[in-house]
Amino acid sequence: FIHEQAGYLAERVRKEAGPDPRAQITHAWRLAYAVEPSPREIDEAAGFLTQQTELFKKTKSPPNQPDAGLQALMNLGQAILSANRFLYVD
């Protein structure tokens, strides 16, 4: 479920925030947590996106897979949606 939702989040973020990774990170944070990310959170997430993008570029993916940047953004979305701060107790 989380993986599927992370895919939807990544597609929405890319569509609404454009190609800039820092804008994508900020937009994803706003959508998921309803707050602005701190400069440190942006830096850490940007490093994660860079690392993941490079990893996916090196990996031979089947033709029907999203591009490396979108796959990296999906992984970031999965981390965001799995984080403790996304959970709440009623």
N, C-alpha and C positions, 0 to 999 in steps of 0.2 A: 504494500500500500504506500509506504513512505517513498519507495523508489519511483513509483508511478506519479505521485504527487510532486516529487522533486523535478520530474520531467516537465510537468505542467508549469511549475514555478519558473524553471529555467527558460522555457519558451516565452512565457509572459514577460519575464524580466528583460530578455534580449529584445523582444518586440518594443517594449515601452521605454527602456533605458538606452537602447542603442548599443553600439559596439564597444564603448569604453568600459573596461573592467571595473574601474572604481565607481562609475555611475551605476553599473549593474549591481555591485555589492551594496551600495547605498540603497538602491531601490528594493533589493531583496530583503534587506534589514527592515526597511519601512513596512513592507508588505507582511512580513512574518511577525515582527516584534512591535510594530507601531512606534518605533523610536529611531533616532539617528545612530548609526554606528560611530564608535569613538575612532579617532585617528589610528590608534593601535589595532583595533578590530579591522579597519579597512586595510592596513598594511599587511596584517597576517592573512586575511582572506585573499588579498591580491597575490601574495606569495604562493598561497595554496593554488589559486587559479593558474598561475604561471607554471608551477610544478606539474599540475595535472594535465594542462594543455600539452606540455612537452612530452609527458608520458604517453598520452593518447596519440600524439603525432608519430612516435616511435613504434607504436603497436599497430600491427596490421589488423584493421577492423573489417568486418563484412561490409559489402557495399550499401546495405540498408541502414547502417549506423549513422547517427548524427556526426557532424564534424567535431574535431578535437576540442574546439572552444566551447561548444554546446555541451559536450560530454563532461568537461571540467565544470561548467556551470551547474550541471545536473548534480554532480558530486557535492558541490558547495551547497546546493539546495537541500540535499539529503542531510548534510551536517547541520544546517540551520534548523530543519524540521525535526531533527533528532535531539537537538540541544535541550538541556534542562530548562532553560529560560522560555522555551516554547510551550512547555507543559505548565499546567496550572491545576490547582485543586479547588473545587467548588465548595 
